[in-house]
Amino acid sequence: MDSTAISLCMDNALPIMVFNVRKKGNVKRAMEGKNIGTIVGMS
């Protein structure tokens, strides 16, 4: 992510999910709301 995307998330109180996109099935698991990585920015 670039600094603009991070700033937009911060300004709009949107959390960022960080996970390994190279691991097969992780994108699907992320879309299903499963806990596969780290959530940044929730307060």
PDB file of N, CA, C and O in Angstrom:
ATOM      1  N   MET A   1       0.847  -1.182   0.000  1.00  0.00           N
ATOM      2  CA  MET A   1       0.000   0.000   0.000  1.00  0.00           C
ATOM      3  C   MET A   1       0.883   1.232   0.000  1.00  0.00           C
ATOM      4  O   MET A   1       1.994   1.229   0.531  1.00  0.00           O
ATOM      5  N   ASP A   2       0.370   2.266  -0.599  1.00  0.00           N
ATOM      6  CA  ASP A   2       1.100   3.523  -0.580  1.00  0.00           C
ATOM      7  C   ASP A   2       0.562   4.426   0.533  1.00  0.00           C
ATOM      8  O   ASP A   2      -0.457   4.124   1.155  1.00  0.00           O
ATOM      9  N   SER A   3       1.247   5.513   0.766  1.00  0.00           N
ATOM     10  CA  SER A   3       0.873   6.389   1.882  1.00  0.00           C
ATOM     11  C   SER A   3      -0.500   7.029   1.685  1.00  0.00           C
ATOM     12  O   SER A   3      -1.186   7.312   2.668  1.00  0.00           O
ATOM     13  N   THR A   4      -0.914   7.263   0.452  1.00  0.00           N
ATOM     14  CA  THR A   4      -2.235   7.841   0.193  1.00  0.00           C
ATOM     15  C   THR A   4      -3.333   6.869   0.610  1.00  0.00           C
ATOM     16  O   THR A   4      -4.308   7.271   1.245  1.00  0.00           O
ATOM     17  N   ALA A   5      -3.183   5.604   0.262  1.00  0.00           N
ATOM     18  CA  ALA A   5      -4.179   4.598   0.634  1.00  0.00           C
ATOM     19  C   ALA A   5      -4.264   4.463   2.151  1.00  0.00           C
ATOM     20  O   ALA A   5      -5.359   4.357   2.705  1.00  0.00           O
ATOM     21  N   ILE A   6      -3.129   4.467   2.815  1.00  0.00           N
ATOM     22  CA  ILE A   6      -3.116   4.371   4.274  1.00  0.00           C
ATOM     23  C   ILE A   6      -3.787   5.594   4.892  1.00  0.00           C
ATOM     24  O   ILE A   6      -4.558   5.466   5.843  1.00  0.00           O
ATOM     25  N   SER A   7      -3.496   6.778   4.356  1.00  0.00           N
ATOM     26  CA  SER A   7      -4.115   8.011   4.864  1.00  0.00           C
ATOM     27  C   SER A   7      -5.627   7.985   4.694  1.00  0.00           C
ATOM     28  O   SER A   7      -6.357   8.395   5.596  1.00  0.00           O
ATOM     29  N   LEU A   8      -6.110   7.506   3.542  1.00  0.00           N
ATOM     30  CA  LEU A   8      -7.550   7.419   3.323  1.00  0.00           C
ATOM     31  C   LEU A   8      -8.204   6.468   4.325  1.00  0.00           C
ATOM     32  O   LEU A   8      -9.281   6.757   4.846  1.00  0.00           O
ATOM     33  N   CYS A   9      -7.560   5.351   4.589  1.00  0.00           N
ATOM     34  CA  CYS A   9      -8.098   4.414   5.581  1.00  0.00           C
ATOM     35  C   CYS A   9      -8.137   5.056   6.960  1.00  0.00           C
ATOM     36  O   CYS A   9      -9.119   4.914   7.689  1.00  0.00           O
ATOM     37  N   MET A  10      -7.075   5.757   7.315  1.00  0.00           N
ATOM     38  CA  MET A  10      -7.036   6.415   8.626  1.00  0.00           C
ATOM     39  C   MET A  10      -8.107   7.492   8.725  1.00  0.00           C
ATOM     40  O   MET A  10      -8.799   7.578   9.739  1.00  0.00           O
ATOM     41  N   ASP A  11      -8.257   8.315   7.692  1.00  0.00           N
ATOM     42  CA  ASP A  11      -9.233   9.408   7.700  1.00  0.00           C
ATOM     43  C   ASP A  11     -10.669   8.902   7.793  1.00  0.00           C
ATOM     44  O   ASP A  11     -11.535   9.584   8.341  1.00  0.00           O
ATOM     45  N   ASN A  12     -10.920   7.719   7.264  1.00  0.00           N
ATOM     46  CA  ASN A  12     -12.276   7.166   7.234  1.00  0.00           C
ATOM     47  C   ASN A  12     -12.492   6.029   8.224  1.00  0.00           C
ATOM     48  O   ASN A  12     -13.484   5.304   8.149  1.00  0.00           O
ATOM     49  N   ALA A  13     -11.545   5.883   9.158  1.00  0.00           N
ATOM     50  CA  ALA A  13     -11.627   4.869  10.222  1.00  0.00           C
ATOM     51  C   ALA A  13     -11.838   3.461   9.657  1.00  0.00           C
ATOM     52  O   ALA A  13     -12.625   2.681  10.193  1.00  0.00           O
ATOM     53  N   LEU A  14     -11.128   3.144   8.571  1.00  0.00           N
ATOM     54  CA  LEU A  14     -11.215   1.823   7.966  1.00  0.00           C
ATOM     55  C   LEU A  14     -10.018   0.977   8.407  1.00  0.00           C
ATOM     56  O   LEU A  14      -8.874   1.405   8.250  1.00  0.00           O
ATOM     57  N   PRO A  15     -10.260  -0.190   8.943  1.00  0.00           N
ATOM     58  CA  PRO A  15      -9.138  -1.052   9.331  1.00  0.00           C
ATOM     59  C   PRO A  15      -8.459  -1.633   8.088  1.00  0.00           C
ATOM     60  O   PRO A  15      -9.074  -1.741   7.027  1.00  0.00           O
ATOM     61  N   ILE A  16      -7.206  -1.999   8.231  1.00  0.00           N
ATOM     62  CA  ILE A  16      -6.430  -2.615   7.154  1.00  0.00           C
ATOM     63  C   ILE A  16      -6.083  -4.029   7.585  1.00  0.00           C
ATOM     64  O   ILE A  16      -5.528  -4.235   8.665  1.00  0.00           O
ATOM     65  N   MET A  17      -6.409  -5.010   6.741  1.00  0.00           N
ATOM     66  CA  MET A  17      -6.057  -6.394   7.031  1.00  0.00           C
ATOM     67  C   MET A  17      -4.772  -6.733   6.270  1.00  0.00           C
ATOM     68  O   MET A  17      -4.698  -6.583   5.051  1.00  0.00           O
ATOM     69  N   VAL A  18      -3.772  -7.191   7.012  1.00  0.00           N
ATOM     70  CA  VAL A  18      -2.496  -7.559   6.422  1.00  0.00           C
ATOM     71  C   VAL A  18      -2.385  -9.077   6.467  1.00  0.00           C
ATOM     72  O   VAL A  18      -2.474  -9.682   7.536  1.00  0.00           O
ATOM     73  N   PHE A  19      -2.189  -9.696   5.287  1.00  0.00           N
ATOM     74  CA  PHE A  19      -2.060 -11.154   5.228  1.00  0.00           C
ATOM     75  C   PHE A  19      -1.261 -11.554   4.002  1.00  0.00           C
ATOM     76  O   PHE A  19      -1.024 -10.735   3.113  1.00  0.00           O
ATOM     77  N   ASN A  20      -0.851 -12.798   3.955  1.00  0.00           N
ATOM     78  CA  ASN A  20      -0.046 -13.325   2.864  1.00  0.00           C
ATOM     79  C   ASN A  20      -0.944 -13.683   1.678  1.00  0.00           C
ATOM     80  O   ASN A  20      -1.694 -14.657   1.735  1.00  0.00           O
ATOM     81  N   VAL A  21      -0.864 -12.889   0.603  1.00  0.00           N
ATOM     82  CA  VAL A  21      -1.698 -13.152  -0.570  1.00  0.00           C
ATOM     83  C   VAL A  21      -1.140 -14.285  -1.424  1.00  0.00           C
ATOM     84  O   VAL A  21      -1.824 -14.777  -2.322  1.00  0.00           O
ATOM     85  N   ARG A  22       0.082 -14.698  -1.157  1.00  0.00           N
ATOM     86  CA  ARG A  22       0.692 -15.781  -1.933  1.00  0.00           C
ATOM     87  C   ARG A  22       0.266 -17.162  -1.457  1.00  0.00           C
ATOM     88  O   ARG A  22       0.438 -18.147  -2.174  1.00  0.00           O
ATOM     89  N   LYS A  23      -0.289 -17.240  -0.251  1.00  0.00           N
ATOM     90  CA  LYS A  23      -0.763 -18.526   0.258  1.00  0.00           C
ATOM     91  C   LYS A  23      -2.124 -18.829  -0.356  1.00  0.00           C
ATOM     92  O   LYS A  23      -3.062 -18.040  -0.243  1.00  0.00           O
ATOM     93  N   LYS A  24      -2.214 -19.978  -1.004  1.00  0.00           N
ATOM     94  CA  LYS A  24      -3.435 -20.362  -1.716  1.00  0.00           C
ATOM     95  C   LYS A  24      -4.641 -20.351  -0.774  1.00  0.00           C
ATOM     96  O   LYS A  24      -4.603 -20.932   0.310  1.00  0.00           O
ATOM     97  N   GLY A  25      -5.701 -19.686  -1.204  1.00  0.00           N
ATOM     98  CA  GLY A  25      -6.949 -19.650  -0.457  1.00  0.00           C
ATOM     99  C   GLY A  25      -7.072 -18.495   0.528  1.00  0.00           C
ATOM    100  O   GLY A  25      -8.149 -18.283   1.086  1.00  0.00           O
ATOM    101  N   ASN A  26      -5.998 -17.744   0.755  1.00  0.00           N
ATOM    102  CA  ASN A  26      -6.054 -16.667   1.745  1.00  0.00           C
ATOM    103  C   ASN A  26      -6.984 -15.527   1.333  1.00  0.00           C
ATOM    104  O   ASN A  26      -7.658 -14.955   2.190  1.00  0.00           O
ATOM    105  N   VAL A  27      -7.037 -15.187   0.062  1.00  0.00           N
ATOM    106  CA  VAL A  27      -7.930 -14.102  -0.373  1.00  0.00           C
ATOM    107  C   VAL A  27      -9.375 -14.504  -0.096  1.00  0.00           C
ATOM    108  O   VAL A  27     -10.163 -13.698   0.398  1.00  0.00           O
ATOM    109  N   LYS A  28      -9.713 -15.726  -0.406  1.00  0.00           N
ATOM    110  CA  LYS A  28     -11.072 -16.211  -0.145  1.00  0.00           C
ATOM    111  C   LYS A  28     -11.372 -16.187   1.346  1.00  0.00           C
ATOM    112  O   LYS A  28     -12.445 -15.750   1.763  1.00  0.00           O
ATOM    113  N   ARG A  29     -10.419 -16.660   2.152  1.00  0.00           N
ATOM    114  CA  ARG A  29     -10.617 -16.658   3.606  1.00  0.00           C
ATOM    115  C   ARG A  29     -10.782 -15.236   4.145  1.00  0.00           C
ATOM    116  O   ARG A  29     -11.587 -14.997   5.045  1.00  0.00           O
ATOM    117  N   ALA A  30     -10.018 -14.298   3.592  1.00  0.00           N
ATOM    118  CA  ALA A  30     -10.134 -12.896   4.014  1.00  0.00           C
ATOM    119  C   ALA A  30     -11.513 -12.348   3.673  1.00  0.00           C
ATOM    120  O   ALA A  30     -12.125 -11.653   4.484  1.00  0.00           O
ATOM    121  N   MET A  31     -12.002 -12.657   2.477  1.00  0.00           N
ATOM    122  CA  MET A  31     -13.324 -12.191   2.058  1.00  0.00           C
ATOM    123  C   MET A  31     -14.442 -12.816   2.887  1.00  0.00           C
ATOM    124  O   MET A  31     -15.513 -12.228   3.036  1.00  0.00           O
ATOM    125  N   GLU A  32     -14.193 -13.994   3.420  1.00  0.00           N
ATOM    126  CA  GLU A  32     -15.178 -14.663   4.265  1.00  0.00           C
ATOM    127  C   GLU A  32     -15.139 -14.143   5.700  1.00  0.00           C
ATOM    128  O   GLU A  32     -15.958 -14.540   6.529  1.00  0.00           O
ATOM    129  N   GLY A  33     -14.187 -13.256   5.992  1.00  0.00           N
ATOM    130  CA  GLY A  33     -14.093 -12.669   7.321  1.00  0.00           C
ATOM    131  C   GLY A  33     -13.327 -13.512   8.321  1.00  0.00           C
ATOM    132  O   GLY A  33     -13.407 -13.276   9.526  1.00  0.00           O
ATOM    133  N   LYS A  34     -12.587 -14.490   7.832  1.00  0.00           N
ATOM    134  CA  LYS A  34     -11.816 -15.348   8.732  1.00  0.00           C
ATOM    135  C   LYS A  34     -10.570 -14.617   9.206  1.00  0.00           C
ATOM    136  O   LYS A  34     -10.050 -13.741   8.514  1.00  0.00           O
ATOM    137  N   ASN A  35     -10.100 -14.980  10.378  1.00  0.00           N
ATOM    138  CA  ASN A  35      -8.937 -14.352  10.985  1.00  0.00           C
ATOM    139  C   ASN A  35      -7.661 -15.007  10.452  1.00  0.00           C
ATOM    140  O   ASN A  35      -7.219 -16.027  10.981  1.00  0.00           O
ATOM    141  N   ILE A  36      -7.071 -14.426   9.411  1.00  0.00           N
ATOM    142  CA  ILE A  36      -5.903 -15.042   8.799  1.00  0.00           C
ATOM    143  C   ILE A  36      -4.656 -14.172   8.894  1.00  0.00           C
ATOM    144  O   ILE A  36      -3.569 -14.624   8.535  1.00  0.00           O
ATOM    145  N   GLY A  37      -4.781 -12.962   9.359  1.00  0.00           N
ATOM    146  CA  GLY A  37      -3.633 -12.061   9.381  1.00  0.00           C
ATOM    147  C   GLY A  37      -3.715 -11.125  10.561  1.00  0.00           C
ATOM    148  O   GLY A  37      -4.125 -11.507  11.658  1.00  0.00           O
ATOM    149  N   THR A  38      -3.322  -9.903  10.318  1.00  0.00           N
ATOM    150  CA  THR A  38      -3.310  -8.868  11.349  1.00  0.00           C
ATOM    151  C   THR A  38      -4.204  -7.715  10.904  1.00  0.00           C
ATOM    152  O   THR A  38      -4.158  -7.287   9.751  1.00  0.00           O
ATOM    153  N   ILE A  39      -5.006  -7.228  11.820  1.00  0.00           N
ATOM    154  CA  ILE A  39      -5.834  -6.049  11.562  1.00  0.00           C
ATOM    155  C   ILE A  39      -5.110  -4.833  12.129  1.00  0.00           C
ATOM    156  O   ILE A  39      -4.727  -4.822  13.298  1.00  0.00           O
ATOM    157  N   VAL A  40      -4.926  -3.819  11.306  1.00  0.00           N
ATOM    158  CA  VAL A  40      -4.237  -2.598  11.714  1.00  0.00           C
ATOM    159  C   VAL A  40      -5.232  -1.451  11.689  1.00  0.00           C
ATOM    160  O   VAL A  40      -5.967  -1.283  10.716  1.00  0.00           O
ATOM    161  N   GLY A  41      -5.256  -0.659  12.757  1.00  0.00           N
ATOM    162  CA  GLY A  41      -6.033   0.558  12.754  1.00  0.00           C
ATOM    163  C   GLY A  41      -7.370   0.512  13.459  1.00  0.00           C
ATOM    164  O   GLY A  41      -8.094   1.508  13.452  1.00  0.00           O
ATOM    165  N   MET A  42      -7.724  -0.599  14.062  1.00  0.00           N
ATOM    166  CA  MET A  42      -8.996  -0.626  14.803  1.00  0.00           C
ATOM    167  C   MET A  42      -8.752  -0.070  16.198  1.00  0.00           C
ATOM    168  O   MET A  42      -7.853  -0.515  16.912  1.00  0.00           O
ATOM    169  N   SER A  43      -9.556   0.895  16.568  1.00  0.00           N
ATOM    170  CA  SER A  43      -9.412   1.452  17.915  1.00  0.00           C
ATOM    171  C   SER A  43     -10.739   1.720  18.541  1.00  0.00           C
ATOM    172  O   SER A  43     -10.802   2.190  19.677  1.00  0.00           O
TER     173      SER A  43
END
